[in-house]
Every structure is written in C-alpha cells, then in structure tokens.
Amino acid sequence: LGQKVQKVTVQPVNLIFRYLQNKPRIQVWLYEQVKMQIERSFVGSIVLKHLFLLF
C-alpha cells in the first residue's frame, strides 16, 4: 500500500521507433489525395531511419 508510481517521460520519436520495431502494418493517408493510402510493414533499421527523416 502507498507505493509511489514513477512516471517517465518518453520522447515521441523514441516511442514511435519502439513501436515500429515490432514490424506492424502502417497506413499512410496522403493529405491532398484522401482517396489514396499506402499500407506497408516496415522491416529493418535503415527504413526506420529514413522514415524519421520525414517527421
């Protein structure tokens, strides 16, 4: 009883990187072409590095 819970702040880029390491399927919807969407599974750290350049 009475244990303190420590909250840890994680930078968004680290959270996204950790999420993408699980190789989920990602959907990207283009802002100006709402009828077009891209869905992929990203594999490999090189792809992840290039993806982060977009953000």
PDB file of N, CA, C, O and CB in Angstrom:
ATOM      1  N   LEU A   1       0.821  -1.183   0.000  1.00  0.00           N
ATOM      2  CA  LEU A   1       0.000   0.000   0.000  1.00  0.00           C
ATOM      3  C   LEU A   1       0.862   1.242   0.000  1.00  0.00           C
ATOM      4  O   LEU A   1       1.965   1.250   0.546  1.00  0.00           O
ATOM      5  CB  LEU A   1      -0.932   0.000   1.188  1.00  0.00           C
ATOM      6  N   GLY A   2       0.349   2.289  -0.617  1.00  0.00           N
ATOM      7  CA  GLY A   2       1.043   3.564  -0.577  1.00  0.00           C
ATOM      8  C   GLY A   2       2.293   3.639  -1.433  1.00  0.00           C
ATOM      9  O   GLY A   2       3.135   4.508  -1.210  1.00  0.00           O
ATOM     10  N   GLN A   3       2.437   2.741  -2.417  1.00  0.00           N
ATOM     11  CA  GLN A   3       3.619   2.803  -3.274  1.00  0.00           C
ATOM     12  C   GLN A   3       3.473   3.952  -4.261  1.00  0.00           C
ATOM     13  O   GLN A   3       2.394   4.188  -4.805  1.00  0.00           O
ATOM     14  CB  GLN A   3       3.831   1.465  -4.023  1.00  0.00           C
ATOM     15  N   LYS A   4       4.566   4.657  -4.482  1.00  0.00           N
ATOM     16  CA  LYS A   4       4.561   5.746  -5.451  1.00  0.00           C
ATOM     17  C   LYS A   4       4.813   5.181  -6.846  1.00  0.00           C
ATOM     18  O   LYS A   4       5.679   4.327  -7.036  1.00  0.00           O
ATOM     19  CB  LYS A   4       5.627   6.818  -5.089  1.00  0.00           C
ATOM     20  N   VAL A   5       4.053   5.663  -7.806  1.00  0.00           N
ATOM     21  CA  VAL A   5       4.252   5.279  -9.194  1.00  0.00           C
ATOM     22  C   VAL A   5       5.057   6.383  -9.862  1.00  0.00           C
ATOM     23  O   VAL A   5       4.654   7.546  -9.873  1.00  0.00           O
ATOM     24  CB  VAL A   5       2.887   5.038  -9.929  1.00  0.00           C
ATOM     25  N   GLN A   6       6.194   6.001 -10.415  1.00  0.00           N
ATOM     26  CA  GLN A   6       7.055   6.979 -11.071  1.00  0.00           C
ATOM     27  C   GLN A   6       6.684   7.061 -12.545  1.00  0.00           C
ATOM     28  O   GLN A   6       6.689   6.050 -13.247  1.00  0.00           O
ATOM     29  CB  GLN A   6       8.554   6.609 -10.899  1.00  0.00           C
ATOM     30  N   LYS A   7       6.366   8.249 -13.010  1.00  0.00           N
ATOM     31  CA  LYS A   7       6.050   8.460 -14.415  1.00  0.00           C
ATOM     32  C   LYS A   7       7.324   8.845 -15.151  1.00  0.00           C
ATOM     33  O   LYS A   7       8.108   9.669 -14.678  1.00  0.00           O
ATOM     34  CB  LYS A   7       4.956   9.551 -14.589  1.00  0.00           C
ATOM     35  N   VAL A   8       7.515   8.242 -16.302  1.00  0.00           N
ATOM     36  CA  VAL A   8       8.697   8.513 -17.106  1.00  0.00           C
ATOM     37  C   VAL A   8       8.248   9.185 -18.396  1.00  0.00           C
ATOM     38  O   VAL A   8       7.355   8.687 -19.082  1.00  0.00           O
ATOM     39  CB  VAL A   8       9.499   7.204 -17.400  1.00  0.00           C
ATOM     40  N   THR A   9       8.859  10.305 -18.723  1.00  0.00           N
ATOM     41  CA  THR A   9       8.554  10.998 -19.966  1.00  0.00           C
ATOM     42  C   THR A   9       9.427  10.427 -21.074  1.00  0.00           C
ATOM     43  O   THR A   9      10.651  10.373 -20.953  1.00  0.00           O
ATOM     44  CB  THR A   9       8.770  12.530 -19.821  1.00  0.00           C
ATOM     45  N   VAL A  10       8.784  10.005 -22.148  1.00  0.00           N
ATOM     46  CA  VAL A  10       9.490   9.422 -23.286  1.00  0.00           C
ATOM     47  C   VAL A  10       9.299  10.344 -24.481  1.00  0.00           C
ATOM     48  O   VAL A  10       8.185  10.788 -24.759  1.00  0.00           O
ATOM     49  CB  VAL A  10       8.977   7.974 -23.601  1.00  0.00           C
ATOM     50  N   GLN A  11      10.380  10.630 -25.181  1.00  0.00           N
ATOM     51  CA  GLN A  11      10.287  11.469 -26.374  1.00  0.00           C
ATOM     52  C   GLN A  11       9.454  10.742 -27.431  1.00  0.00           C
ATOM     53  O   GLN A  11       9.597   9.532 -27.602  1.00  0.00           O
ATOM     54  CB  GLN A  11      11.707  11.818 -26.928  1.00  0.00           C
ATOM     55  N   PRO A  12       8.584  11.470 -28.143  1.00  0.00           N
ATOM     56  CA  PRO A  12       7.724  10.827 -29.145  1.00  0.00           C
ATOM     57  C   PRO A  12       8.485  10.020 -30.189  1.00  0.00           C
ATOM     58  O   PRO A  12       8.027   8.951 -30.593  1.00  0.00           O
ATOM     59  CB  PRO A  12       6.904  11.864 -29.839  1.00  0.00           C
ATOM     60  N   VAL A  13       9.642  10.515 -30.633  1.00  0.00           N
ATOM     61  CA  VAL A  13      10.397   9.796 -31.656  1.00  0.00           C
ATOM     62  C   VAL A  13      10.855   8.435 -31.123  1.00  0.00           C
ATOM     63  O   VAL A  13      10.883   7.461 -31.875  1.00  0.00           O
ATOM     64  CB  VAL A  13      11.614  10.630 -32.117  1.00  0.00           C
ATOM     65  N   ASN A  14      11.212   8.352 -29.842  1.00  0.00           N
ATOM     66  CA  ASN A  14      11.622   7.072 -29.258  1.00  0.00           C
ATOM     67  C   ASN A  14      10.442   6.123 -29.140  1.00  0.00           C
ATOM     68  O   ASN A  14      10.588   4.919 -29.350  1.00  0.00           O
ATOM     69  CB  ASN A  14      12.257   7.288 -27.882  1.00  0.00           C
ATOM     70  N   LEU A  15       9.283   6.655 -28.808  1.00  0.00           N
ATOM     71  CA  LEU A  15       8.083   5.832 -28.697  1.00  0.00           C
ATOM     72  C   LEU A  15       7.696   5.260 -30.058  1.00  0.00           C
ATOM     73  O   LEU A  15       7.352   4.083 -30.170  1.00  0.00           O
ATOM     74  CB  LEU A  15       6.922   6.651 -28.112  1.00  0.00           C
ATOM     75  N   ILE A  16       7.753   6.098 -31.089  1.00  0.00           N
ATOM     76  CA  ILE A  16       7.432   5.635 -32.443  1.00  0.00           C
ATOM     77  C   ILE A  16       8.444   4.596 -32.896  1.00  0.00           C
ATOM     78  O   ILE A  16       8.067   3.583 -33.485  1.00  0.00           O
ATOM     79  CB  ILE A  16       7.401   6.816 -33.434  1.00  0.00           C
ATOM     80  N   PHE A  17       9.734   4.836 -32.628  1.00  0.00           N
ATOM     81  CA  PHE A  17      10.772   3.883 -33.018  1.00  0.00           C
ATOM     82  C   PHE A  17      10.539   2.535 -32.355  1.00  0.00           C
ATOM     83  O   PHE A  17      10.642   1.499 -33.012  1.00  0.00           O
ATOM     84  CB  PHE A  17      12.161   4.417 -32.654  1.00  0.00           C
ATOM     85  N   ARG A  18      10.227   2.533 -31.060  1.00  0.00           N
ATOM     86  CA  ARG A  18       9.971   1.289 -30.339  1.00  0.00           C
ATOM     87  C   ARG A  18       8.752   0.564 -30.917  1.00  0.00           C
ATOM     88  O   ARG A  18       8.742  -0.661 -31.037  1.00  0.00           O
ATOM     89  CB  ARG A  18       9.762   1.573 -28.841  1.00  0.00           C
ATOM     90  N   TYR A  19       7.734   1.337 -31.270  1.00  0.00           N
ATOM     91  CA  TYR A  19       6.530   0.760 -31.864  1.00  0.00           C
ATOM     92  C   TYR A  19       6.846   0.115 -33.211  1.00  0.00           C
ATOM     93  O   TYR A  19       6.385  -0.990 -33.493  1.00  0.00           O
ATOM     94  CB  TYR A  19       5.445   1.836 -32.032  1.00  0.00           C
ATOM     95  N   LEU A  20       7.633   0.802 -34.047  1.00  0.00           N
ATOM     96  CA  LEU A  20       7.942   0.288 -35.378  1.00  0.00           C
ATOM     97  C   LEU A  20       8.878  -0.913 -35.351  1.00  0.00           C
ATOM     98  O   LEU A  20       8.932  -1.665 -36.325  1.00  0.00           O
ATOM     99  CB  LEU A  20       8.550   1.376 -36.212  1.00  0.00           C
ATOM    100  N   GLN A  21       9.612  -1.111 -34.265  1.00  0.00           N
ATOM    101  CA  GLN A  21      10.477  -2.276 -34.157  1.00  0.00           C
ATOM    102  C   GLN A  21       9.665  -3.566 -34.106  1.00  0.00           C
ATOM    103  O   GLN A  21      10.198  -4.638 -34.393  1.00  0.00           O
ATOM    104  CB  GLN A  21      11.361  -2.164 -32.921  1.00  0.00           C
ATOM    105  N   ASN A  22       8.388  -3.483 -33.746  1.00  0.00           N
ATOM    106  CA  ASN A  22       7.523  -4.664 -33.708  1.00  0.00           C
ATOM    107  C   ASN A  22       6.985  -5.025 -35.084  1.00  0.00           C
ATOM    108  O   ASN A  22       6.218  -5.980 -35.212  1.00  0.00           O
ATOM    109  CB  ASN A  22       6.367  -4.434 -32.754  1.00  0.00           C
ATOM    110  N   LYS A  23       7.370  -4.285 -36.113  1.00  0.00           N
ATOM    111  CA  LYS A  23       7.013  -4.527 -37.510  1.00  0.00           C
ATOM    112  C   LYS A  23       5.504  -4.549 -37.743  1.00  0.00           C
ATOM    113  O   LYS A  23       4.994  -5.485 -38.360  1.00  0.00           O
ATOM    114  CB  LYS A  23       7.613  -5.833 -37.970  1.00  0.00           C
ATOM    115  N   PRO A  24       4.790  -3.550 -37.267  1.00  0.00           N
ATOM    116  CA  PRO A  24       3.348  -3.521 -37.531  1.00  0.00           C
ATOM    117  C   PRO A  24       3.079  -3.039 -38.956  1.00  0.00           C
ATOM    118  O   PRO A  24       3.969  -2.514 -39.625  1.00  0.00           O
ATOM    119  CB  PRO A  24       2.625  -2.609 -36.510  1.00  0.00           C
ATOM    120  N   ARG A  25       1.858  -3.224 -39.400  1.00  0.00           N
ATOM    121  CA  ARG A  25       1.461  -2.650 -40.687  1.00  0.00           C
ATOM    122  C   ARG A  25       1.118  -1.186 -40.454  1.00  0.00           C
ATOM    123  O   ARG A  25       0.384  -0.849 -39.524  1.00  0.00           O
ATOM    124  CB  ARG A  25       0.246  -3.427 -41.319  1.00  0.00           C
ATOM    125  N   ILE A  26       1.650  -0.329 -41.300  1.00  0.00           N
ATOM    126  CA  ILE A  26       1.467   1.111 -41.174  1.00  0.00           C
ATOM    127  C   ILE A  26       0.642   1.606 -42.359  1.00  0.00           C
ATOM    128  O   ILE A  26       0.914   1.245 -43.504  1.00  0.00           O
ATOM    129  CB  ILE A  26       2.839   1.850 -41.100  1.00  0.00           C
ATOM    130  N   GLN A  27      -0.358   2.428 -42.083  1.00  0.00           N
ATOM    131  CA  GLN A  27      -1.129   3.067 -43.145  1.00  0.00           C
ATOM    132  C   GLN A  27      -0.785   4.550 -43.180  1.00  0.00           C
ATOM    133  O   GLN A  27      -0.768   5.222 -42.148  1.00  0.00           O
ATOM    134  CB  GLN A  27      -2.659   2.858 -42.934  1.00  0.00           C
ATOM    135  N   VAL A  28      -0.510   5.049 -44.381  1.00  0.00           N
ATOM    136  CA  VAL A  28      -0.242   6.470 -44.579  1.00  0.00           C
ATOM    137  C   VAL A  28      -1.297   6.998 -45.543  1.00  0.00           C
ATOM    138  O   VAL A  28      -1.448   6.491 -46.654  1.00  0.00           O
ATOM    139  CB  VAL A  28       1.217   6.719 -45.126  1.00  0.00           C
ATOM    140  N   TRP A  29      -2.017   8.011 -45.108  1.00  0.00           N
ATOM    141  CA  TRP A  29      -3.011   8.651 -45.967  1.00  0.00           C
ATOM    142  C   TRP A  29      -2.448   9.997 -46.395  1.00  0.00           C
ATOM    143  O   TRP A  29      -1.996  10.788 -45.567  1.00  0.00           O
ATOM    144  CB  TRP A  29      -4.394   8.817 -45.233  1.00  0.00           C
ATOM    145  N   LEU A  30      -2.479  10.243 -47.682  1.00  0.00           N
ATOM    146  CA  LEU A  30      -1.920  11.477 -48.206  1.00  0.00           C
ATOM    147  C   LEU A  30      -2.897  12.631 -47.991  1.00  0.00           C
ATOM    148  O   LEU A  30      -4.095  12.497 -48.237  1.00  0.00           O
ATOM    149  CB  LEU A  30      -1.582  11.326 -49.698  1.00  0.00           C
ATOM    150  N   TYR A  31      -2.379  13.749 -47.537  1.00  0.00           N
ATOM    151  CA  TYR A  31      -3.208  14.894 -47.152  1.00  0.00           C
ATOM    152  C   TYR A  31      -4.041  15.432 -48.316  1.00  0.00           C
ATOM    153  O   TYR A  31      -5.231  15.704 -48.157  1.00  0.00           O
ATOM    154  CB  TYR A  31      -2.332  16.002 -46.599  1.00  0.00           C
ATOM    155  N   GLU A  32      -3.418  15.584 -49.476  1.00  0.00           N
ATOM    156  CA  GLU A  32      -4.119  16.187 -50.608  1.00  0.00           C
ATOM    157  C   GLU A  32      -4.812  15.165 -51.502  1.00  0.00           C
ATOM    158  O   GLU A  32      -5.566  15.544 -52.398  1.00  0.00           O
ATOM    159  CB  GLU A  32      -3.153  16.990 -51.429  1.00  0.00           C
ATOM    160  N   GLN A  33      -4.571  13.880 -51.275  1.00  0.00           N
ATOM    161  CA  GLN A  33      -5.214  12.827 -52.067  1.00  0.00           C
ATOM    162  C   GLN A  33      -5.823  11.821 -51.095  1.00  0.00           C
ATOM    163  O   GLN A  33      -5.270  10.746 -50.868  1.00  0.00           O
ATOM    164  CB  GLN A  33      -4.191  12.128 -53.046  1.00  0.00           C
ATOM    165  N   VAL A  34      -6.962  12.184 -50.530  1.00  0.00           N
ATOM    166  CA  VAL A  34      -7.545  11.396 -49.442  1.00  0.00           C
ATOM    167  C   VAL A  34      -8.014  10.015 -49.885  1.00  0.00           C
ATOM    168  O   VAL A  34      -8.213   9.135 -49.047  1.00  0.00           O
ATOM    169  CB  VAL A  34      -8.700  12.143 -48.838  1.00  0.00           C
ATOM    170  N   LYS A  35      -8.193   9.814 -51.181  1.00  0.00           N
ATOM    171  CA  LYS A  35      -8.624   8.500 -51.662  1.00  0.00           C
ATOM    172  C   LYS A  35      -7.451   7.543 -51.843  1.00  0.00           C
ATOM    173  O   LYS A  35      -7.655   6.358 -52.104  1.00  0.00           O
ATOM    174  CB  LYS A  35      -9.373   8.646 -52.976  1.00  0.00           C
ATOM    175  N   MET A  36      -6.233   8.042 -51.707  1.00  0.00           N
ATOM    176  CA  MET A  36      -5.052   7.200 -51.861  1.00  0.00           C
ATOM    177  C   MET A  36      -4.440   6.925 -50.496  1.00  0.00           C
ATOM    178  O   MET A  36      -4.235   7.838 -49.698  1.00  0.00           O
ATOM    179  CB  MET A  36      -4.017   7.865 -52.796  1.00  0.00           C
ATOM    180  N   GLN A  37      -4.153   5.663 -50.242  1.00  0.00           N
ATOM    181  CA  GLN A  37      -3.469   5.319 -48.994  1.00  0.00           C
ATOM    182  C   GLN A  37      -2.406   4.267 -49.283  1.00  0.00           C
ATOM    183  O   GLN A  37      -2.539   3.473 -50.214  1.00  0.00           O
ATOM    184  CB  GLN A  37      -4.478   4.805 -47.923  1.00  0.00           C
ATOM    185  N   ILE A  38      -1.372   4.270 -48.488  1.00  0.00           N
ATOM    186  CA  ILE A  38      -0.259   3.335 -48.622  1.00  0.00           C
ATOM    187  C   ILE A  38      -0.218   2.514 -47.349  1.00  0.00           C
ATOM    188  O   ILE A  38      -0.268   3.058 -46.246  1.00  0.00           O
ATOM    189  CB  ILE A  38       1.109   4.077 -48.876  1.00  0.00           C
ATOM    190  N   GLU A  39      -0.127   1.197 -47.504  1.00  0.00           N
ATOM    191  CA  GLU A  39      -0.037   0.335 -46.324  1.00  0.00           C
ATOM    192  C   GLU A  39       1.170  -0.572 -46.494  1.00  0.00           C
ATOM    193  O   GLU A  39       1.327  -1.224 -47.527  1.00  0.00           O
ATOM    194  CB  GLU A  39      -1.348  -0.502 -46.121  1.00  0.00           C
ATOM    195  N   ARG A  40       2.019  -0.612 -45.478  1.00  0.00           N
ATOM    196  CA  ARG A  40       3.262  -1.376 -45.538  1.00  0.00           C
ATOM    197  C   ARG A  40       3.637  -1.915 -44.169  1.00  0.00           C
ATOM    198  O   ARG A  40       3.196  -1.409 -43.137  1.00  0.00           O
ATOM    199  CB  ARG A  40       4.394  -0.513 -46.090  1.00  0.00           C
ATOM    200  N   SER A  41       4.460  -2.951 -44.185  1.00  0.00           N
ATOM    201  CA  SER A  41       5.157  -3.381 -42.976  1.00  0.00           C
ATOM    202  C   SER A  41       6.602  -2.948 -43.150  1.00  0.00           C
ATOM    203  O   SER A  41       7.250  -3.320 -44.128  1.00  0.00           O
ATOM    204  CB  SER A  41       5.034  -4.948 -42.733  1.00  0.00           C
ATOM    205  N   PHE A  42       7.106  -2.171 -42.214  1.00  0.00           N
ATOM    206  CA  PHE A  42       8.478  -1.690 -42.304  1.00  0.00           C
ATOM    207  C   PHE A  42       9.396  -2.652 -41.568  1.00  0.00           C
ATOM    208  O   PHE A  42       9.175  -2.981 -40.402  1.00  0.00           O
ATOM    209  CB  PHE A  42       8.604  -0.261 -41.726  1.00  0.00           C
ATOM    210  N   VAL A  43      10.433  -3.097 -42.274  1.00  0.00           N
ATOM    211  CA  VAL A  43      11.379  -4.041 -41.693  1.00  0.00           C
ATOM    212  C   VAL A  43      12.774  -3.468 -41.854  1.00  0.00           C
ATOM    213  O   VAL A  43      13.139  -3.012 -42.937  1.00  0.00           O
ATOM    214  CB  VAL A  43      11.267  -5.448 -42.359  1.00  0.00           C
ATOM    215  N   GLY A  44      13.544  -3.486 -40.798  1.00  0.00           N
ATOM    216  CA  GLY A  44      14.930  -3.047 -40.873  1.00  0.00           C
ATOM    217  C   GLY A  44      15.124  -1.635 -40.375  1.00  0.00           C
ATOM    218  O   GLY A  44      14.272  -0.768 -40.568  1.00  0.00           O
ATOM    219  N   SER A  45      16.248  -1.415 -39.734  1.00  0.00           N
ATOM    220  CA  SER A  45      16.506  -0.119 -39.117  1.00  0.00           C
ATOM    221  C   SER A  45      16.781   0.970 -40.147  1.00  0.00           C
ATOM    222  O   SER A  45      16.545   2.145 -39.864  1.00  0.00           O
ATOM    223  CB  SER A  45      17.674  -0.225 -38.166  1.00  0.00           C
ATOM    224  N   ILE A  46      17.275   0.615 -41.339  1.00  0.00           N
ATOM    225  CA  ILE A  46      17.550   1.624 -42.363  1.00  0.00           C
ATOM    226  C   ILE A  46      16.248   2.280 -42.803  1.00  0.00           C
ATOM    227  O   ILE A  46      16.185   3.498 -42.969  1.00  0.00           O
ATOM    228  CB  ILE A  46      18.277   0.994 -43.577  1.00  0.00           C
ATOM    229  N   VAL A  47      15.217   1.472 -42.991  1.00  0.00           N
ATOM    230  CA  VAL A  47      13.912   2.017 -43.367  1.00  0.00           C
ATOM    231  C   VAL A  47      13.406   2.925 -42.264  1.00  0.00           C
ATOM    232  O   VAL A  47      12.853   3.988 -42.546  1.00  0.00           O
ATOM    233  CB  VAL A  47      12.896   0.887 -43.646  1.00  0.00           C
ATOM    234  N   LEU A  48      13.584   2.528 -41.019  1.00  0.00           N
ATOM    235  CA  LEU A  48      13.117   3.337 -39.898  1.00  0.00           C
ATOM    236  C   LEU A  48      13.840   4.673 -39.847  1.00  0.00           C
ATOM    237  O   LEU A  48      13.220   5.699 -39.569  1.00  0.00           O
ATOM    238  CB  LEU A  48      13.310   2.588 -38.584  1.00  0.00           C
ATOM    239  N   LYS A  49      15.145   4.677 -40.112  1.00  0.00           N
ATOM    240  CA  LYS A  49      15.904   5.930 -40.105  1.00  0.00           C
ATOM    241  C   LYS A  49      15.374   6.881 -41.170  1.00  0.00           C
ATOM    242  O   LYS A  49      15.215   8.074 -40.912  1.00  0.00           O
ATOM    243  CB  LYS A  49      17.404   5.658 -40.332  1.00  0.00           C
ATOM    244  N   HIS A  50      15.099   6.360 -42.371  1.00  0.00           N
ATOM    245  CA  HIS A  50      14.593   7.207 -43.446  1.00  0.00           C
ATOM    246  C   HIS A  50      13.182   7.680 -43.147  1.00  0.00           C
ATOM    247  O   HIS A  50      12.808   8.794 -43.516  1.00  0.00           O
ATOM    248  CB  HIS A  50      14.625   6.459 -44.776  1.00  0.00           C
ATOM    249  N   LEU A  51      12.407   6.857 -42.492  1.00  0.00           N
ATOM    250  CA  LEU A  51      11.057   7.247 -42.122  1.00  0.00           C
ATOM    251  C   LEU A  51      11.087   8.425 -41.163  1.00  0.00           C
ATOM    252  O   LEU A  51      10.263   9.333 -41.270  1.00  0.00           O
ATOM    253  CB  LEU A  51      10.310   6.072 -41.496  1.00  0.00           C
ATOM    254  N   PHE A  52      12.027   8.421 -40.230  1.00  0.00           N
ATOM    255  CA  PHE A  52      12.114   9.509 -39.260  1.00  0.00           C
ATOM    256  C   PHE A  52      12.560  10.817 -39.899  1.00  0.00           C
ATOM    257  O   PHE A  52      12.298  11.889 -39.353  1.00  0.00           O
ATOM    258  CB  PHE A  52      13.066   9.134 -38.147  1.00  0.00           C
ATOM    259  N   LEU A  53      13.224  10.749 -41.036  1.00  0.00           N
ATOM    260  CA  LEU A  53      13.602  11.976 -41.727  1.00  0.00           C
ATOM    261  C   LEU A  53      12.367  12.726 -42.218  1.00  0.00           C
ATOM    262  O   LEU A  53      12.412  13.942 -42.406  1.00  0.00           O
ATOM    263  CB  LEU A  53      14.533  11.662 -42.902  1.00  0.00           C
ATOM    264  N   LEU A  54      11.266  12.007 -42.425  1.00  0.00           N
ATOM    265  CA  LEU A  54      10.028  12.631 -42.878  1.00  0.00           C
ATOM    266  C   LEU A  54       9.354  13.411 -41.767  1.00  0.00           C
ATOM    267  O   LEU A  54       8.622  14.363 -42.037  1.00  0.00           O
ATOM    268  CB  LEU A  54       9.079  11.586 -43.418  1.00  0.00           C
ATOM    269  N   PHE A  55       9.589  13.025 -40.527  1.00  0.00           N
ATOM    270  CA  PHE A  55       8.937  13.686 -39.400  1.00  0.00           C
ATOM    271  C   PHE A  55       9.794  14.827 -38.984  1.00  0.00           C
ATOM    272  O   PHE A  55       9.452  15.544 -38.044  1.00  0.00           O
ATOM    273  CB  PHE A  55       8.692  12.725 -38.222  1.00  0.00           C
TER     274      PHE A  55
END
